[in-house]
Amino acid sequence: MFGHMLVLAALLCVWAPGPSRGYSTGGPEGACSSLMPSHGVGLQRGSPPYTITTSSTQISAGADVTATITGSKPFKGFFIRMKQGDTYVDGEFIDNGGNKDRCSKTGVTHRNPQLKSSVRVVFRLGPGLTANGGNPTFTAAVVEQKSLIWRITSSEMRVVANSSMTPQPGTSVTPGPGQPTNQGNRNDDDEDDDDDKDSSIALQNPGVVAIDSECGKTKGCFHDCHGGGTCTFLVAWEYQPLNESVLFNFLYQTTSSTDQWIALGFSRDALMGEDSVVECVMDRGEVLVKTSYNTGKFNEYPDDKHAAMSDYKGSVNDGVLACMFTRKLSYPREPRVFDLHDSYYLMVASGEAVSGNKFPHSYEKLPLVSARKISVKQVSMASKGVGPLYPMVKTHGTAMTLAWMLFASIGVFISRHGRAMFNYSRPNSVLVWYHVHRFCMAMTAFLTCSGFVLILVESQGYSQIAHTSEKRYRALHPPLGMLLVILTVVNPLMALFRPDKGSPSRSTFKWTHWAVGMFAWILAIALLAIGLDLPKSQADLISVYAVFAFAGYQLVMEILVRSIPYCLGNKNGFDLHMANFSTNEVPSVTGSGIAPDKEAAARHTEAAKRRENTIKSSILVLHMLISACFAVGVVYFLLRKPVEYITSGGSQHEATSGKEFTVAG
């Protein structure tokens, strides 16, 4: 049975998805506007190691121009398009270099994740190209590896022949949560929206983010204000029954001098993906307002980027981004614009933008999500939202916690100090301690490999964690986790080929098996602490402290157990000889052929040994219970929601740490 479990664990690890799944098939259609992959990281800063060269510095409508991506380092993926100002140029790639066409053939992306030294493509310009829109350039996102993404732009190409066609209005690039996209001008005409515009509504930007005094009275609000003081964002809404619409106001305190964005998503399940989104994005002093839709890890836009929206306006004052718009409750023409007659989880995301292009939110700053579904037709408050749920991440953490804090802890302890359990009884000719040890270590291997597969599926392959100035240790989790999985599989497989007792290599095996196991166990405890500190775990900080307390408990327990023989009169109680922790042989005491005084001493020693074994067995049972309590406690603080909301009618109750208060509506 146990051999079968080990084989299953090994097969799980071997089956695990490869590291290239994150970008193996090229950028999807949802990335046509931003060109950015959804890897959970932003663009690299500094001088990129890649360039785009063009076959000509002068172009005209209908002409062909060649673009070549080269660099000092090989790269795995890319997404390239031609841009004129803020608008992608009409035309088509007539030669994609063996890669994939995207965006109605106005874009090209990689076909596979194989390393590339260069890429050559040919773009045929459309007949409507004019010089009025500025000098076109090729722009591309280049993926060096999953966590290293560069944005590169070619030199400008001058348009030398004008078309007689009327120039089209300029456009800007406006992103939505998770991925940017191309959008029309903020003042684009929308025949349906014009009927609903109310120019009498003025946008207020106080230059500071604070709780609106009308929150919970005449307006519903979602914010992250701490104790009524410091706020990063405030989303307020006011139901307008006469127009069957909702007036939204966003305030967001930007965190740097770069352009920023904020978006509100309506989600049916509190998970990222399949969400209707409204967003406000800074673009060189202006604020763009659009509607979009999250599909999987990407964001896309309907044909009408102002669908169901009217009277949209925005401003930036003292680092505060403010925007306001009216949203119709229903918009049957576009199913991706959700019907706000229903209740949804509210999701607020934010991040950086460049020239209207929104970068995905950072790994450190995950979206905040209301813990309950909220109706924007009601006056309610939701503060201190929790992050989005990541069930596979939490299942991964649960599996690893049970594997190493429960099963591995018991398995290691009993192999070192529990060999005399049940007076060396041998069910099926095998000592009891060995049955327990083998079961625990098989469960450790099975849970570890299962957790490994889960996290690879969640991250779509091996994923690096971006470095942060304050918590660089987080980047160690993926590579050391891979090492732990290897050690977890190797050590029990090593035990299956254990040499016989009389073999000269038996001692080498004992030391190697012990060293690999102990190193894996210590490494696992450290990785648990790091993993529980990662943002996506959404674990309570208490869980990290519990892991540290568990490590201290293990040290105290080890000292306690080793002191027992010494306290009982055995001066070798702290002897670290190999026999104390790595042999399967059982000591025996016999009086046959021993002098009377020595026989009495032997009986005394045997009695002391029995007392020692009884005490150790009791401590072992206690250790099992304490380890189980630690493991269950960590899992509890990993899985529980830190803040819970109950929305009902015009009031909102918040319960946390046993306290409750009500904001009357």
LOMARKOL-858673 format. One record per residue (C-alpha): residue in three letters; x, y, z. Coordinates in steps of 0.1 Angstrom, whole numbers, plus 5000, padded with zeros to 4 digits. Example, Ala and Ser with C-alpha at 12.3 -4.5 7.8 and 13.67 -1.06 7.14 Angstrom:
<recs>
Ala512349555078;Ser513749895071;
</recs>
This chain:
<recs>
Met500050005000;Phe502750255010;Gly504850164980;His501850244958;Met501350584975;Leu505050664969;Val504750564932;Leu501550774929;Ala503251074945;Ala506151044921;Leu503851024891;Leu502051334903;Cys505251524903;Val506351394869;Trp502951474854;Ala502951834867;Pro502552084839;Gly505752224824;Pro506952574830;Ser506252704795;Arg502452704797;Gly502253064807;Tyr503053184772;Ser503352874750;Thr500652964725;Gly501353334721;Gly499453644732;Pro495653614730;Glu493253844713;Gly492453994746;Ala495954144747;Cys495654334713;Ser495454674730;Ser498054634757;Leu500254374740;Met500954264776;Pro500853894788;Ser498853824820;His501853704840;Gly501053914871;Val504154134867;Gly504654474852;Leu507154594827;Gln510854604834;Arg512354944838;Gly515655064825;Ser517355014791;Pro515854704774;Pro518154444758;Tyr516054444726;Thr515454674697;Ile513154704667;Thr514654814634;Thr512654904603;Ser513454874566;Ser512655234559;Thr512355574577;Gln509755694553;Ile506455524546;Ser503255584527;Ala499755444524;Gly499755094509;Ala503555044513;Asp505254744529;Val507654794558;Thr509754534575;Ala510254524613;Thr512954314629;Ile513254244667;Thr516754164678;Gly518654174711;Ser521654084732;Lys519653804749;Pro517353534735;Phe513653584742;Lys510653344745;Gly507753554733;Phe506553884718;Phe503554084706;Ile504054354679;Arg501854614663;Met502254944645;Lys501055254662;Gln500455614651;Gly500055834682;Asp497555654704;Thr495955454676;Tyr496955124661;Val497555164624;Asp495155004599;Gly496754744576;Glu497854384578;Phe500954174583;Ile501554004550;Asp504553804564;Asn504453694601;Gly507753514600;Gly506153184608;Asn504353324639;Lys500653384647;Asp498453664634;Arg496353854659;Cys494054154660;Ser492554094625;Lys496154054611;Thr497254394625;Gly499354214652;Val501753924653;Thr502653714683;His504953404689;Arg503753054681;Asn505852864707;Pro508052944737;Gln511252834721;Leu514153074726;Lys514553324697;Ser517353554687;Ser515453764662;Val512053794646;Arg511253944612;Val507754054600;Val506354264572;Phe503454504576;Arg501454644547;Leu499954984555;Gly496255054549;Pro495055304523;Gly493855554550;Leu497255634564;Thr497956014566;Ala500556234582;Asn497956414603;Gly498156144631;Gly501956184636;Asn504855964628;Pro504055584631;Thr506255344651;Phe506354974657;Thr505754884694;Ala506154544710;Ala506154364743;Val509054114745;Val509053834770;Glu512553744781;Gln511053504806;Lys507753494825;Ser508753754851;Leu510853974827;Ile508754164802;Trp510154464782;Arg508354724761;Ile510254844730;Thr509555094703;Ser511155144669;Ser512355484656;Glu509655704641;Met508855664604;Arg507755974585;Val504655964564;Val505556114530;Ala502256074511;Asn498956194524;Ser495656034516;Ser492656234504;Met490556064530;Thr489256254560;Pro491356194590;Gln489855984617;Pro489556124653;Gly492456044675;Thr492155764700;Ser493655674733;Val494555354749;Thr492555274780;Pro493054954800;Gly490854754823;Pro491654534853;Gly494254284844;Gln495054404809;Pro495054734790;Thr493254794757;Asn492755044729;Gln489855274733;Gly488155564716;Asn488655924726;Arg487156034759;Asn484756264741;Asp483756014714;Asp480256064702;Asp477855794714;Glu474355834700;Asp472755644728;Asp474655814756;Asp473856164744;Asp470256124754;Asp471256044789;Lys473956314795;Asp473356554823;Ser475856844821;Ser474556994853;Ile476356734874;Ala479756864884;Leu482856654892;Gln484256724926;Asn487956654932;Pro488956764967;Gly492556654962;Val492256414992;Val490656074996;Ala488356065027;Ile485055905036;Asp482056095021;Ser479756215049;Glu476856085028;Cys478255735028;Gly475655505043;Lys473055775043;Thr472255865007;Lys475155684989;Gly476555344989;Cys480355324994;Phe483255084991;His486555205005;Asp489755095023;Cys489755375049;His491355285082;Gly489355395113;Gly487755675093;Gly491155825085;Thr493655745058;Cys492155615025;Thr493655494993;Phe490355474973;Leu486655554977;Val484055424953;Ala480655584959;Trp477355514941;Glu473855674941;Tyr470855504926;Gln468755714903;Pro465355544901;Leu463855784876;Asn466555714850;Glu467055344860;Ser470755424864;Val473455464890;Leu475855764894;Phe479355644903;Asn482155854918;Phe485755734921;Leu488555884942;Tyr491955724941;Gln495155844958;Thr497955784933;Thr501155634947;Ser503755794923;Ser504256064897;Thr503455824869;Asp499955784854;Gln497655554874;Trp494355374870;Ile491455254891;Ala488755004881;Leu485554864897;Gly484554514887;Phe481254344892;Ser481753974899;Arg479353684904;Asp481853474923;Ala484553694939;Leu487053534916;Met489053724889;Gly487653644855;Glu484153674839;Asp483654014854;Ser482054334841;Val484354634847;Val484155014847;Glu487455204848;Cys489155534850;Val492755574836;Met495055874836;Asp496555964802;Arg499056264804;Gly496756484825;Glu493456354812;Val491256084826;Leu489655824803;Val486455644814;Lys485455314798;Thr483654984803;Ser485354644797;Tyr485154274806;Asn487554034823;Thr487753704806;Gly490053464824;Lys493253654832;Phe492753904803;Asn490554214798;Glu488754294766;Tyr486354564754;Pro482954554737;Asp482554734704;Asp481055024722;Lys483555114749;His481155344765;Ala478255094766;Ala475655184792;Met477755484803;Ser477055854800;Asp478256194814;Tyr481756054821;Lys484356304832;Gly487556304853;Ser490356504867;Val493656484886;Asn494256714916;Asp497256694940;Gly497856334931;Val494156234935;Leu492456074905;Ala488756154904;Cys486156044879;Met482456034876;Phe479955864852;Thr476355744850;Arg475855374844;Lys472455234832;Leu471254944852;Ser470754724822;Tyr472054724786;Pro470554424767;Arg472654494736;Glu475854384753;Pro475754074775;Arg479254154789;Val477754464805;Phe476154314836;Asp472654394847;Leu472954594879;His469454504890;Asp471254204905;Ser473754194933;Tyr477554134928;Tyr480854114946;Leu482554444941;Met486254434931;Val488554734932;Ala491954714914;Ser494554984907;Gly497955024892;Glu500255214868;Ala499555334833;Val501755484806;Ser500255694778;Gly496855554785;Asn498155194786;Lys497355024819;Phe499754764833;Pro498354474852;His498054534889;Ser501254434908;Tyr501754104926;Glu502054304958;Lys498854494954;Leu496054254947;Pro492454374941;Leu490154424970;Val486854244970;Ser483754284991;Ala483053975012;Arg479353975003;Lys477454054972;Ile476154414971;Ser473354574953;Val474154924939;Lys470354994942;Gln470754994980;Val472555235003;Ser475255015019;Met478855045030;Ala481654795025;Ser484954885040;Lys488354715042;Gly487554475015;Val489354145014;Gly491454024984;Pro490053794957;Leu489853424965;Tyr492453194952;Pro491152844961;Met493952654944;Val496552854962;Lys494852794995;Thr494452424988;His498252414979;Gly498952585013;Thr496752345032;Ala498352035016;Met501852165024;Thr500852245060;Leu499451905067;Ala502351735050;Trp505151895069;Met503652025102;Leu501551705108;Phe502751395090;Ala506451475086;Ser506651605121;Ile505251275135;Gly507151065111;Val510551225120;Phe509851225157;Ile508850855159;Ser511850745139;Arg514150925163;His512450865196;Gly509650615192;Arg511250285182;Ala510350125216;Met506650185213;Phe504449895224;Asn507549715237;Tyr508949645203;Ser505849455191;Arg506049345154;Pro502749335136;Asn503349165102;Ser506949115114;Val507549495113;Leu508049715143;Val505149945152;Trp507250255149;Tyr508150165113;His504550125103;Val503750475116;His506850625101;Arg506250475067;Phe502650585066;Cys503450945077;Met506250985052;Ala504150835024;Met501451085032;Thr504051365033;Ala505251274998;Phe501651244984;Leu500451574998;Thr503651754988;Cys503351634952;Ser499651704951;Gly500252064963;Phe503052104938;Val500652004909;Leu497952234922;Ile500252544922;Leu501652464888;Val498152444874;Glu497152774891;Ser500252964879;Gln500152784845;Gly503652654849;Tyr506752754869;Ser506353114879;Gln508953344895;Ile508053594921;Ala509153954914;His511654094938;Thr510554374962;Ser512854594981;Glu511454495015;Lys510654125011;Arg513253984988;Tyr513053645005;Arg509653584988;Ala511453524955;Leu513053214971;His509753034974;Pro509452884938;Pro513052754934;Leu513352624969;Gly509852474965;Met511052284935;Leu514052154955;Leu511752044983;Val509651844959;Ile512751674945;Leu514051584980;Thr510551464990;Val510451214961;Val514051104963;Asn514151025000;Pro511350765001;Leu512550614968;Met515950584984;Ala514350395013;Leu512750144989;Phe516350034980;Arg517650025016;Pro520749785019;Asp520549485041;Lys521649505077;Gly524949345071;Ser525749545040;Pro528849765041;Ser526850045026;Arg524150025053;Ser525750305074;Thr526150535044;Phe522450485036;Lys521450565072;Trp523350895072;Thr522250995037;His518550905044;Trp518651095077;Ala520451405062;Val518151435032;Gly515051395053;Met516051645080;Phe517151905054;Ala513851865036;Trp511951905068;Ile513752215079;Leu513452365043;Ala509752295043;Ile509152475076;Ala510952785062;Leu508952765029;Leu505752745049;Ala506553075066;Ile507453235033;Gly504453095015;Leu501953215042;Asp503453565038;Leu502753575000;Pro499853804990;Lys497953544972;Ser497753315002;Gln495653585019;Ala496653415052;Asp496253585085;Leu499653705099;Ile499053485129;Ser499653185107;Val503253295101;Tyr503753345138;Ala502352995144;Val504952845120;Phe507753015139;Ala506252895172;Phe506052545158;Ala509752555149;Gly510552665185;Tyr508352395199;Gln510152125179;Leu513452245193;Val512152245229;Met510551895224;Glu513851765210;Ile515751885241;Leu513151755264;Val513151405249;Arg516951385249;Ser517051485285;Ile514851205297;Pro517550935298;Tyr519951175316;Cys517251255342;Leu516750885348;Gly520350825355;Asn521650745320;Lys524650965316;Asn524550895279;Gly521151065275;Phe522651325251;Asp524751085232;Leu524351165195;His525550825183;Met524050715151;Ala522150435168;Asn520050685186;Phe518250805156;Ser518950615125;Thr518950245130;Asn516149995128;Glu517849745151;Val516449705186;Pro518649685217;Ser518349375239;Val519249315275;Thr519748955287;Gly521048815319;Ser522248485305;Gly525848415314;Ile526148735334;Ala527548755370;Pro524948815397;Asp525949175404;Lys526049245367;Glu522749065362;Ala521149295388;Ala522649595371;Ala521249475338;Arg517749425354;His518049775368;Thr519049915334;Glu516149725317;Ala513649865342;Ala515050215336;Lys514750155299;Arg511150055303;Arg510350365323;Glu512150575297;Asn510150405269;Thr506850465288;Ile507650835292;Lys508750865256;Ser505550695243;Ser503450935264;Ile505451235250;Leu505051095215;Val501251085219;Leu501351435232;His503551545203;Met501051405178;Leu498251605194;Ile500251925196;Ser501451885160;Ala497851835149;Cys496852145168;Phe499552355152;Ala498652225117;Val494952275121;Gly495552625135;Val497652735106;Val495152585081;Tyr492352775099;Phe494153115097;Leu495053035061;Leu491452965051;Arg489453205072;Lys488253545058;Pro489853815079;Val486854045076;Glu483253955071;Tyr480354185059;Ile476654145061;Thr474654375038;Ser470954415044;Gly468754685030;Gly470055025040;Ser472554925066;Gln475854745067;His477254545096;Glu480954465099;Ala482154195122;Thr485854145130;Ser487754035161;Gly484453985179;Lys483354355175;Glu480354475156;Phe479054815146;Thr476254945123;Val476255225098;Ala472655335095;Gly471255405061;
</recs>
